[in-house]
C-alpha cells in the first residue's frame, strides 16, 4: 500500500499564568452599560448571572513582568521539551495572537518585530530557515495556523512546524464592562511534523470560513463604557447576543462539513475540542451539531472544557486544551490511538474553522 505524508502532533506545551482571579475579585468594579449608565444590579447579582451563563468561576492573569511573547516562549519551550525534537529543525514558527505585546503600563499594541521573531529569539534558534510569522484571525487564529502548517507539510515545503496561540486579554479588557470577566491570559504550542503512513492519520480534513458581510463588527475595539474613564484607550468589545446567534447558526454546520470531508460520521468522533468561549454557548453548539447529524444522544465526556477555571484566553484555549489532555492533566479525559478528534473555533472577523485529527 502506498504511503502518504500526514501532519501529526509531535509535541505540545502550554503556559498557564500563576495569578488566579476568582469571580469575587470583580465585586468592587463599577460596571456600565453601552450607553454609559451604571448598571442598577448589585455586583454580586451581576457576577452570579455571569457565572450561570458562562460557568466561569475563575481565570488566570499574566504577571506584570510578562507580555504575550514571554508566554508564547514558555509554551514553545515546553512543547520542544515534550517532543524531544531539535529546535533548529523547525521549518516554521507560526504565532497566533490579536494584540501583540501589551505592557501592563502601556495598552498600545506592540508587534514590531513580530511575536514569532521574538519567540524565535527567546528560544535561541539560529537556523535562518526557521521562518517565523504572525497570524491575526480572531480566536480561531491558532487553528488557522494549524491549517496553514498542514498545507506546508502536505506540499513538502516543511517537515516540522510549531503553531503557538498566545494572548493577554486582561490587558485589553475594560474594567467597567461586565464582559471583561470572560477574558483571561495564557499560551499553548503544538508541534506538527510530517509522517509517512499507508493509512490516514493526523489531520484528515480542514474547513474555514469568514462571514464579514453583516458580522464583521460583532467583536471590535472601542473606548471604555465609563464616560469619565481617565484615558481614551480602546478595549475589546463584543455584541454577546448576536455573537451567540451567529455561532449557533454557523459553527455546527461548518464542523459537520469538516467531519464529512474526512469521510467520517459524527458517531466516529471521540472528542469535540471547541474554543473555550462560553460553556453554555459551546454546549448549545454541540447539541445543534448532533441534531444536524441526526443524533439525539450525545456521548458522555465528548466535549472537554477548561473555561471554568481558565476563562477565555482566545487563541490559546485550544492548544492549552490538547496539551492538558495529552499529558493527563485534565481529569476524566484521555486520547487513545485511532481516536478521531474534531477541533473547532469561532471569533472576531467573523471567522470559523475546524479540522479533524486521528490520533
N, C-alpha and C positions, 0 to 999 in steps of 0.2 A: 504493500500500500504506500502511495506517495506521501511523503511528509510535507507539511506546510509550516510556515512560521506564524506563531501566535504570540500575542502580548500577554505575559503572565507576571504576577506580582513576585518580585524577588525579595522585598523587604518593606517594612512600614515603620513609621516613627511618629511621635506626637509630642507636643509641649502644652501642658495644661497649667496655667498660672497658679501660683500658690494662694493668692488672695481670694478668699471665699466671701461673697457678698450675698447675705441672706435677704429675703424679701423685706424683713422689718427694717433694713437699712434705709428704706425709702419713706419711712414714717414721718421724717422731718422735712421732706420735699414739699414744695408748693407747686401743685400741678394746675396747668391752664388748659383750656380747650383751644381749638384752632382760631377762634375769634379773639383770643387774648383775655378771656374771662377765667377767673379762678373757679375750679371745679367745686361744686357745692358738697359733694360727698366727702365724708371723712376719709383720710388716707388709709385707715385700716380697712374700710369697706372697698376702696379702690383696689387695694393690694389683694384682698381676698377674691374679688371678682376676677382680677387678672390671673391669679393662681388657678382658679377653676377653668378659665378659658385656655390657658397655655400649659398648665401643670408645671410651671417653673417655680421651684421653691428657693433656689439659689443659683448664682452664676459665678464665673471667675473673671477677675480683672488683672490685667498686666501690671507688674511692678513699675513704679515711677521711673526707674532707671532704664527700662527697656522700651523698645519700639517693635514694630511688626517684623522687621528684618532680623532682629535678635531671636524672636520666637521661631521664625522660619528656619533659622540656622540651627537652633536647638533640636527642632523636629527632624531636620535633614541629617544631622549628626547621629541622631537616634536611629533613623532608617538605614543609614550606611552601616552602622554597627550591627544592627539586627540582620542585615542582608549578607554581610561578610564580603561585599564587593569592594573593589579598589575604586576609590572616588575619582581617580584620574581616568577611569574608563567610562565615565558618564558622558554620553553624547549631547544631552540637553538637560538643562535645569529650567523648568517652567514654573514660575511662581504666580499663583492667582491671588489677587487682592483687589481692593477697590479704593483705598485711601492712602496707600503707601505708608511711610513712616511719619506718624503724627506724634509729636512730643507732648509730654504732659503739660508743658508751659507754653505751647505754641500749636494751635489747632490747624495750622496750614499743612496741606498735603505736600510731602517731600518724596519725589520719585526720580530724582536725578542724583547719582546714577540709578539705574533700575534696581528694584529689590532683588532680582535674580543676580545681578552683578555683585551686590553687597553680600548675598548669601555665598556666592562662589568665592569671594574674597575671604569671608569668615571661615569657610571650610578649608582654605589654603590650597585650593585646586589650581595647579599651574598649567594644565593642558589647555592650549589656546583653542582647541577644537571641542571643548566642552562649552556649548553655546547656551548662554543664559538670556532669557527674556521674560517679560511680564505679560499677564493676560488679565484684562478687566472685562468681566462678563456677569457682574452681579454675583449673587450667591452661587449660581451654577459654574463659577469660574474654574474651580478645581476639576470638576467633572469634564468641562470643555477642554482643559489641559490634557486630561487622560485621552479624550477623543483624538486630539492632535498627536499625542505620543503614539497612539495606536497606528495612525497613518504613517508616521515616521518609521516605525518598526516594521510594519507590513510591507512598506515600499523598499525596505533595505537601506534607507537613509540613516537609520540608527539601530544600535543593538541594545542600548540601555538608556532609559530616560527617567529622571526624577521629577515628579509633579508635587508641588507644595501649595497648600492653602493656608494663608495667614491673615489674621485681621484683629485689630484692636478697636472694636466698635464702641467701647466705653469712652474713647477719645473723641468720638463724633456724635455722641448722643446728647440730646437736650435734657438737662436735669428737670425741666419744667414740663416735659411731655411724658405722660404715663407709659407710652410705648418704649421709653428708654429702659424699662425694667426687663424687656425681652433680650436686650443685647449683652454680649459677653465677648471675651477675648480668648484666643488660642491659635494653635497651628498644628497641622498634620502633614506628613510627607509619605509618599508611596513611590517605590522604585519599580518600574516595569522593565522587563527585558524580553528579547525575542527567544522563543523556544521552538525548535523543530519537533513536530509531533504528527503521527499518522491520523490521529483523531482530534476533533476540535477541543481545545482547552483555552483558558484565559478569556480574553474579550471575544465574544461571539457576534455582537452587533452593537451599533451605536445609533442614536437618534437625537436631533436637536432642532429647535425652532426659536424664532424671535417674533413676537407679536407687538411690534412698536405701534402700529396703527391702532389708536384707541386705548392703548395700555402703557405707553412709554413712561408716563409720569406717575404711575401708581406708587413708585418709590423715587425720591429725589432729595435735593438739599434745599434748606430754607433756614431763615433766622429763627430764633427761639420763640416759642409760644408766649413767653413772658415779654410783654411790650416794653418793660423797663429793664430788660437784660442789659448788662453793662457794656457788651460789645456787639458788633454786627457779625460775629462768627456765624457760619451756617452749619446746620446739623442735619442728620439723617431723618427724613420724614416719610411716612407711608400712609396710604389710604387703606387701612386694615380691612374694612368691609369689602371693598371692591377687589382687593388683592386675594382675599379668601375666595370670592366668587370666581375670579379668573383661574386660580389654582385648581379649584374643584372641577371647573369646566374643561380644562385643557391638560392637566398633568396626567390623569388616569388614561386618557386616550393615547397620549404620547408614550407612556410606559407600555401599554397594551401593544402598540405598534412595534416597539422595540423588542418585546418578547416574541412576537410573531415573526419578526425579521430574523431572529435567531433560530427559527424553526421549532420553537417551544410553545407550550401552553401554560397557563397560569398554574396548573397543577404540578408542573415541573419545577416551579420556583421554590427554593427552600428558604430564602431570605429576601425581604424587600428593605433595602437600605436607602432611606429617603432623607433629604436635607432636614435637619432639625430646626424647623422654623416655628412651629406651634403644634403642640401634641394633638390638640383637638382637630386642627386642620389636617395633620398627617393621618390621623385615624379616619377622617372623612374621605380623604383621597384613597386610602386603602380599601375602604368599603365600596367606593364608587368603582375602583379598578376591578375588584372581584365581581361586582354586579355586571359591569361591562363584559366581563369574560364568562358570564353565565354561571357563576358560582355563588351559592348562598352562604356557604360556610367558609369562614376564614380560619386557617390553621392557627393554633396557639404558637406564640413565640416567633411568628414570621417577621415581625417588624421590630427590631431592636431600637431602643430610644435612649438618648443621653440628655435630653433637654431639661429634665427635672433638676439635675444637679449642675449642668454645664451651660445652660441657656443657649442662645442662638449666636454662634460666632461665625456666621456667614460661610465663606468658602472653606473654613476649617472643619465644619461639622462632619462631613463625610470621611475625610482621611483620618480624623480622630476616631470616628466610629469603627472603621475597619481595623485600625491599629489596636484598639481596645479588645475587639473580638478575637483577632488572630493571636493576640498574646494572652488570651484567657483572663482579661481584666474587666469583662462585662458579664456580670452574673447571669446565668441562665442561657447564655448564647455561645455557640461554637460553630465552626465551619469544618465540614469533612470533605475528603477527596470526592470529586464529582458532584458536589453540591452546586446548584445553579443559583446565582445571586443576581438581582436586578438593582441597580443604583439609579437614583433619580434626584433632580434638583429643580428648583424654581426660584426666580428672583428678578431683581431690577433689570429693566430693559423693554418689555418683559421677556425673559428667556426661560426656556425649559429644555432639559436634556436628560438622557438616560443611556445606560449601557448594561448589557447582560454579560455576566462573567461566570465561567465554570472553573471551580477550584481544582 
